[in-house]
Amino acid sequence: MNVFVALIGAAAGAALFHFLSPRSGTGFNLWGFFVALVGAIVVLGGYHLYLQSRAKSR
Protein backbone atom coordinates (compact mmCIF):
# COMPACT_ATOMS: atom_id res chain seq x y z
CA MET A 1 0.00 0.00 0.00
CA ASN A 2 2.90 2.37 0.74
CA VAL A 3 4.15 2.10 -2.84
CA PHE A 4 0.71 2.98 -4.20
CA VAL A 5 0.39 5.99 -1.90
CA ALA A 6 3.92 7.13 -2.78
CA LEU A 7 3.14 6.89 -6.48
CA ILE A 8 0.06 9.05 -5.99
CA GLY A 9 2.16 11.62 -4.12
CA ALA A 10 4.86 11.57 -6.78
CA ALA A 11 2.29 12.03 -9.53
CA ALA A 12 0.67 14.90 -7.62
CA GLY A 13 4.04 16.58 -7.07
CA ALA A 14 5.04 16.13 -10.70
CA ALA A 15 1.69 17.47 -11.91
CA LEU A 16 1.99 20.49 -9.62
CA PHE A 17 5.53 21.13 -10.89
CA HIS A 18 4.38 20.81 -14.51
CA PHE A 19 1.50 23.22 -13.86
CA LEU A 20 3.63 25.83 -12.09
CA SER A 21 6.82 25.47 -14.13
CA PRO A 22 7.45 28.25 -16.63
CA ARG A 23 9.40 25.85 -18.82
CA SER A 24 7.78 23.06 -20.69
CA GLY A 25 9.77 20.16 -21.91
CA THR A 26 9.93 16.44 -22.06
CA GLY A 27 12.41 13.99 -20.71
CA PHE A 28 14.15 13.75 -17.36
CA ASN A 29 14.32 16.88 -15.24
CA LEU A 30 16.23 16.76 -11.97
CA TRP A 31 14.15 19.52 -10.36
CA GLY A 32 10.94 17.74 -11.39
CA PHE A 33 12.27 14.52 -9.89
CA PHE A 34 12.99 16.33 -6.62
CA VAL A 35 9.49 17.83 -6.52
CA ALA A 36 7.93 14.41 -7.19
CA LEU A 37 10.05 12.91 -4.41
CA VAL A 38 8.93 15.60 -1.96
CA GLY A 39 5.32 15.04 -3.03
CA ALA A 40 5.66 11.32 -2.34
CA ILE A 41 7.17 11.97 1.09
CA VAL A 42 4.46 14.47 2.04
CA VAL A 43 1.61 12.19 0.97
CA LEU A 44 3.17 9.16 2.69
CA GLY A 45 3.63 11.18 5.88
CA GLY A 46 0.03 12.31 5.78
CA TYR A 47 -1.17 8.78 5.16
CA HIS A 48 0.79 7.43 8.12
CA LEU A 49 -0.45 10.23 10.38
CA TYR A 50 -4.00 9.36 9.35
CA LEU A 51 -3.40 5.69 10.17
CA GLN A 52 -1.93 6.56 13.57
CA SER A 53 -4.82 8.82 14.52
CA ARG A 54 -7.30 6.18 13.41
CA ALA A 55 -5.56 3.51 15.48
CA LYS A 56 -5.55 5.74 18.60
CA SER A 57 -9.27 6.43 18.34
CA ARG A 58 -10.17 2.75 18.55
Secondary structure, DSSP 8 states (H G I E B T S, - for coil): -HHHHHHHHHHHHHHHHHHH-S----S--HHHHHHHHHHHHHHHHHHHHHHHHHHHT-
